[in-house]
């Protein structure tokens, strides 16, 4: 994996593909490559390079013309980052080119069989198996050659295929890894992410699992891997190319942190119902009678989405009084969980394509469960698979680490909790209280961001730490989990999160002056309990940074956060910790938008 771009039309293809790859750099990658051809060109021309897209661009010769091409940014799964392991891959005759996202599970077996037949492999990748299988197919049409290959492979894929003998087309296919077609005027595009397309077209078609497509300059058709034609109606993307620009910021992460007030305003817009002190969430496809029959809520996500789900579960329990919990989707899908017909399952994913979450959704659907999606990308796989859901409307999030999408997801859960609560026993008065709190959020986020300079100075001090501990109780614990993850992801400082109540059950052994503790201390009914935890740390000479609604005497430093309703406080308390992670990474000179070893959308196991 990680990024695919393709084009067929009349324009010079190499600059288009390189531009598309640059728009996908945020997904994380270690090498890149490009292959082009045209009806007037004999054969395929390819260039590959370990490193960044700029390294690839420097290797592309001046005379590298073509009107059809595919390109790729690779995040290593099989084989170390290198020129030879980079995509695209060619067969021995140089006629077939493939780019591939995903993992071929039976690649080793297929490789051994091909080697026994005399095929010589040049790379360590699983993808090269696809190339040789397509090249060796006896089918007459390129589509059939690809179909023959897909019949014998096991695993996930999003692929784009070119063939020197079929220079008028690109054939693509999807199973578990995104493939999006872009419809132009006598030209066609394909990509793994709409970010690569929106500069040229906003008309897209998203392939389903088990679906293929043939792209020609003036036409496209979709069909299943069995050959049955499918009907694909283009939809219009609401995001524009300008949404992917930095807008005067030095990094996308900084820009996206500062977009959160506007993003929260978007997720609230048009959804609040003052008359009945509730919200409109028509996309749930869940009427009041069905909502009242829910006996439990299970939220599934990975990474940041899992942490947002933890906050969401607490809000649902508090406001709707329905038992709720969150679990990593990557674990849930393998533990043969009991699927209860009275449980509402909620799948959370920024991209809507996270493979572990999607696989959990598909297993739940197979067992007859009702599944809602909470996603950011309209038309994504999880949005299509789910029975209904909520779009979080955060806008494009380019930085690998999630900030504004996390915040919008927690707000979306607040809306859902309010909706479920008002169908049950939440009073009109409490409904109004939560609505007033939600409306305060954008202005309070702006107020919070005005403390950036103070947080920057703190981050420069804490950047010297080799490890950090994050603690919180109940509402504060998921905030601590997410803050710990952010610091790890972007600064590479080791960090871990614990419930503050668990300190005396082991973690106190770690406390010393060299290990700073970040404590989440909301002004709620657990304030004195949290202060007691600070006392325990201070008694052992630990350094404390508190994130609180008022200055904390036992803390060495305090970041003061605006007070909202108790249930909504976690939404605001995470924002200064995003800035802390950002400025810590900046002080350490990290590649903030593209942290090492990480990809934006994890579409493999």
N, C-alpha and C positions, 0 to 999 in steps of 0.2 A: 504494500500500500504506500502511496498516500494520495496523489493528485493526478487526475487524467484530464487532458484537453485534446480536442480534435476539431478539424475543420475540413470542409469540402466546398469549393465554390470557384470563384475566378480571381480572388485576391492572392497576393503573394503570402504564402501560408506561414513561413518561419516567424516573421515579426508578430503575427497574431498569436501563434502558439507560445512564444516566449513571454508575451504580455499576459496570456492566460496563466502560465506557470507562475509568474510573479504575483498574480492575484491569489494564488493558492499557497504561497510560501508560508502563510500563517499556520497551515495545518501541520507543519513540522516535517522535515525530510532530511536526507543525507546525500542524495545524488539526483541527477536529472538527465533527461535525454529527449531527443527529438528525431523523427524520421519523416521524410517528405517524398512526394512524387507528383506527377501530373501526366495527363494523356500524352503530352509531348516529350516526356522524359522516359528514358529506358531505365527501368529498375528503381530501387529504393535508395535514398541517400540518408545516412544516419550519423548523428554526433551524440556522444554521451560524456558525462563528466561527473566525477565525485565532487561533492561540495555544493555550492549555492547555484541558483539560476544564473547569476552573473558569471560564474565560472564556465557554465555551458555556453552562454552567449559569446564569451570571449573566444571559444573554440569553433563557433559556427563560421565557415568561410563566407566571403563576400558573394561568391557564386553558389548559392544554396537555394535555388529557386524551386518552386513547386506550388501547386494549387490545392493539394490534398496532403494532410499530415496528421500525425498523432504525437503527443508528447506526454511526459510523466515526471513527477517528482516522487522519489522512492523513500520510504521509511523502512529500514532493513528488518526483515523477518527471517528469510533464509539467505545466509551469506552476509559477510561483512560489507559495509559501504565501500564501493570501488567502482571504477569505470566499467569494468566488465559485468558486474552485477547490476548496474543501473539498467533501467528500462528506457526504450523499447528493447526487445530481444528479437533477433532474426534467426531464421533457419539456415542450414548449411549453404543453400543456394542463394540466400539473400532475397528471397521472394516474399516471404511472410514476415510481417512485423506485428508484435503484440505488446500492448501495455495492460497491466493487470493490477487491480487492488483486491486484496483478500488472501486467503491461504488455501492451497490445494492439499487436502489432508492425505490423499494417497499418492502424492508426488514421488515418494521414494520407490514405491512398487512400480509405478509407471516408468520411472527413470531407469530402473534396472532392466525392465523389459525392452526399452528402447536401446539401451546400451548393448544388450545381448543381440539386437538386430543390427548393430554396427553404427548407431547414432553416436556422434561425439558431442558431448556437452562442453560449452565454453564457460558457463557460469555455475554458481552454487544455488541458484534460485529455483523455486518451484515453478515459476512462470515459464521457464524455458521448455518445460514439458509440454505446455500448451502449444508453443510454436511448432515443435516437431510433430506433434499429433496432427495439427492442422495441415502441415506441409505434406504429411504422408497419407492423408485421406484421399481416397480414389473418387470422391464425389466431384461432379462437374462444376457445381456452383459454389461460390465462396460461403454463402449462407449454410449450405449443406455440409461443407467441410468443418465449419465451426460447430454445427449441430452434432456431427459425428463425434467431435472431441468432447463436447459437454456431456454427452451420454456416458462417457467412461470416467469422468473425473468426479471426485467427492470433495466437497468443501465450499468455500465462499468465493465469489468473484464479481468484479465489475470489470469488463474487458472491452477493449477496442482493437479491431483487427484490420490490417491493410494487406493487400496482396498485389504484387507487381502485375499479375495477369488480369486484375480487376481494379484498375486505377480509377474507375468511375464511382467507387463506393467505399464506405467504411461500414463494417458490421460490428455491432456492439451487443452485449448481453449482460444480464444482471442476475445474481443470486446472493443476496445478503450484503451487497456493497453498492452504494448509490451510483446510478447512471442517469444523467439528465440530458435531454436533447434540447437544443436551442434552434428555433425556427426563424430563419432570416429570409431576405428577399433574394431568391435564386442562390442561396447559400445555406449551409447547415452547420451547426456546431454540436459538439458533445463534450460533456465534462462530468466530473464526479461531484461538482459543487457549483451552484448557480453563480458564485462569486466570479468564476471565470467567464461567464456568459453575459452578465448584465451590461457590460460596456457596448455590446453589439446587438442584443435582442432581449426583450422582456417576455417573449412568448416561449414557453417551455412545455415539455412533456417529460414526466418522470416515469421511468420504467418500473414495473413491478418485478418481484422475484419470479424467476422462470420465464422472463420475457426477453425478447431480442428485438433488434431494429436494424434496418438497412438504411443508410443515409446516402443520398445522392444530392448533387448540387441543387436540384429543383424539386426534390420530393423526398419523402421518407415513408416507411411503412413499418408497422410493429406486428409482432407475431410471437407465439409461444415457442419454447424450445422444441416442441413437438411439431411445429409448423402451422398451427391454426392462427389465422389472422385475428388480431385484436383491434379494438377501436380506441384510438388515443386522441383525445381532444386537448389542444393546447390551452394552457392557463396563463394568465398574466401575472408576472412577479411584481409585488408591490415595492421591492427594494430597488434603488437606482445605483448607478455606478458610483456616484458621489458618496454613497453610504460607506464605501470601502476606502475612502481617502482618509488621511490622518487629520485633516482639518486644523493644521497648525500645531498639533501636538508632536512631541518627539517620538512617541510610541503609540501603538494602538491601545495598549493596556491603559495608559494615562487618559487617552481620549475616551475610552469606554467607561472608565470610572467616573469621569466628569459628565457623561451622558445620562447618568442614572436618574436624575430628576425628571428629565424629559421622557425617559423610557418608562418610568413608573406612571407618569401621567397618561401615557399611551395605553398601558394595561388596564387602567381604571376607566378610561374614556368610554362613555356610552353604556357602562355596565351597572352603574349605581341606580337603584330604584328608591328614591326618597319617600315615595308615598307609602311603601310597605316596609321601609327600613331593611331592605335586602338588596340583592343584585340580580341582574339578568345574565345568565350563562346559557344561552340557547344551544350552544354547541355540545352541551353535556348529553343531550338526548335522554334525559332522565327526568320524568315528571315527579310531582310531589308525592304521589302514592308510592312510586318505586323508591324515592329517596327515603321515605319513612320505613321501608322494609329492610334497609341496610342495617346489618348487625355488627359489622366490623369493616374497617378500611385498612388495606395493606398497600403501602407505597413502595415502589421499586425504582431504583436508579443506581447510577455508578458515580463515584467521585463526588464532585460538587453537586450533582443532581441528587445524589443520595442524602447529602447534608441538607439540601433544601427540603427534601422529603421528610427528614427528621423534624425540621421546624414545622412543616405542614401537618405532620401527624399530631404534634402537640396542640396546634391551633384547632384542629378538627375535634380533638378530645375536649378541649376547653370550651369551645363555642357550640359544638353540636352534641357533645356528650356521647359520642360514638367511640368505642375502643378503636385505637388506630396506632399503627407502628410502621416504621420504615426498615427496609432491608436491602442490602446490595443485590441488585438483579443478578450479578455474576455468581452469587452463592445460591440464591433462590432457585434458579433454573436447574441446579444440579442436585438438590436435596429431596426431590420427590415429595414436595410439600402437599399437604391436604388442601384441596381446592374446595372451598365452602360456597355454596350457591348464594348465601346471604352476605357474602363479603364483596365489597367493591374494591377492585384492584386498580391502582393508578400507576401508570408508567411515565417516568420523567426522563427527558432527554433534551438537551439544548438543540442538537442537530436533528433529532427525530430519527436518527439512523444508527445510534449506538447498538452494536451487534448484540451484546449481552442482554440489553433491555428488550430489543426486538425479539430475540429468541425466547425470552420469558413471556412476552406478550403472545407469541404464537403458541407456546405450550399452554398458556392459560385459555386461549380461545379454543384450542383443541379439546380442553376439558370442560367447556361450556361456561366459563367465567365471564362476568361483565367487566370490561377493561376500559378505563378512560386514559387518554394521553394528555400530558402537560408538556408541550413542546414549543419551540420557537419558530421552526421552519414549516411553513404552510405546504401541504402536499407531501411531506416526508413519509417514510415508510411506517413509522409508528402512528402517525396521524391517520394514515389510510387503514391500518390494521385495527385500530381501536374502535370501540362502539361509539365514542364521542370524546369530547375533551375540551381543553382550554388552550388557546394560543397565547403565549406570554408577550408577544409584540415588543420584544427588546430591540428589534432591528439587528442587522448583521453584527456578529461578534467575531472580530478578526484575530485578536490575541488568543494564543493557545489556552491560557488560563482564563477561566470564566469569571466575570465580575458583574456586569449589568444583567446578564441572563440569570445569574444566581439570584440577584435582588428581585427581578421581575417574577421569577418562579415562586419565591416566597410570598410575594404580593398576590400572585394568582392563587396560591393555597389559602391565603387569608380570605379571598373572595369566595372560594369554594367552601371554606369552613363557615363563613357567614351565611351562605346560601343553604347549606345543610342545616345549620342551626336554626334558621328562621322557618324551615319546614317542620322543625320539631319543637323544642321548648325554649329557644332563645327569645327573650322578650323584645318588644318594640324598642324599649329604652336601651337595652344593650346593643340592639342592631344599630340604632342611631349613634351610639357611642363609638362603635367600631367604624362606621362610615365616616364620622368626623375625624377619627384617627387616620384612616386611609387618605383622606383629603389633605391632611397635614404633611404627609410623607414627602412630596416633592420639595416643598419649601424647607423642610427639616434636613433633607439630603443636601440641598444647596448650602444651608448653614453649616452642616458638618464638613463639607468640602472646603469651606473657608479656613479650616484649621490645618490645611495641608502643610504650611511652612513649619508649624509646631511639630507635626508628625514627621516631617522630613528630618528635622534635627534629632528627634528621638531615634529614628531609623539609623542614622549615621552612628549613633552610639551603640545600638544593639547589633550592628553589622559585624562587630568584632566577636560576637558569641559563636561558639561552635555548635551549640544546641540550645533549644528553648522549649519551655513547657507552657502549654495553654490550658487553663482550667475554667470551668463554669458549672453551674448547677441548673438542672431542669431546663429552663428556657435558654440559659447561657451556654449549656454544653454543646449543642449543635453549632453555635457560633464559634466556640473554641475549636471544634473539629474542622470547620471550614477555614478558619484563620491559620491553623496549623498546616493544613494542606496547601494554602496559598503560599505560605512562606517556603515550604519545601519545594514546591513546583518552580517558583520563579527565582529564589535566591540560592537554592541548594543547601541551605542550612538545615541540619536535622532538627525536627520538631515533632512533638507528640502532644496529644490532647487527652486529658483525663477529667472525669467529673470531679469537681472540687470536694465532694463528699467522700471520694475514694483516696484522698491524699494520705490519710493515716493508715491505709491498708496496703502500703507499699511505696508509692512514689516519693514520699517524704525522704527516703534514703538518697534520692538524687539531689536534694536541695543543698546548694552551696553558693557562694558569691558568683562563681563562674557560670551558673545556670540561671538565666533570667526567667521569670514567670510572668506571663500575660494573663491577667485575671479579668473575667467578664463579670461585672458587678452591677446588675440592674437594680433600680430602686423599686423593688417589689417585696412580696412577703418573705423572701429569703435573704433580704439584705443583711441582716445580722449574722445569718449562717455563713454568708460569703465573707463578711468581715472577719469572722472567726478563722476561716481558712487563711486569710492574709496574715493574721496573728501567728498561725502555725509556721508559715513560711518565714516571716520576719524574725521569729525566735531562733531560726536556724541560719540567719545571715543571708537569706535569699533576697535577691533584687526583684522588685515587683513593678510592673507597668499595669495599671488598672484602666479598664475601659468602663466608664461608669456615668451615672447621671449627675454626680456631684463629686467633688474632690474627696479622695480617700486618704485619710491620715496615715495609714500604715503603708501606703504605696510610695515608692520613690518618685514615680511620675504618674499622672492621671491624664487620660484623654476624656474630656467631658462630652457626652452625647446628648442631644436634645431628647427630652422625655415625651413619649407617646403613651398610648394605652399599653398596659402590661403585656397583653397578648401580641402586640405588634412591635414591641421594643427590639426583639431579635433582628428584625429587618434592618433597623438603623445601626445596630451595634456592630454589624459586620463590615460596614463601609470604611471606618477609619483603619481597620485591620487590613483591608485591601491596600490602602495607601501605605501602611507600614511595610507590607511585603514588597510593594512596588519600590519604595525608596530604599529599602534594604538592598534589594537586587541592584538598583541603580548605583548605590555606593560601592557595591562589589564588582561592578562592571559586567553584569550578566547580560545575555541576549534575551531581553525581557519578553519580547513577543514570540520568540521561538525557543523555549527552554529545551535543553538537551534531552534526548531520549523520548520526548513526548510528541503526540500528535493531537490535533484539535478534536477530530471525530474518530473514535476508536471503533472501526468497523470490522475488526477481527477479534478472535478470542485472545 
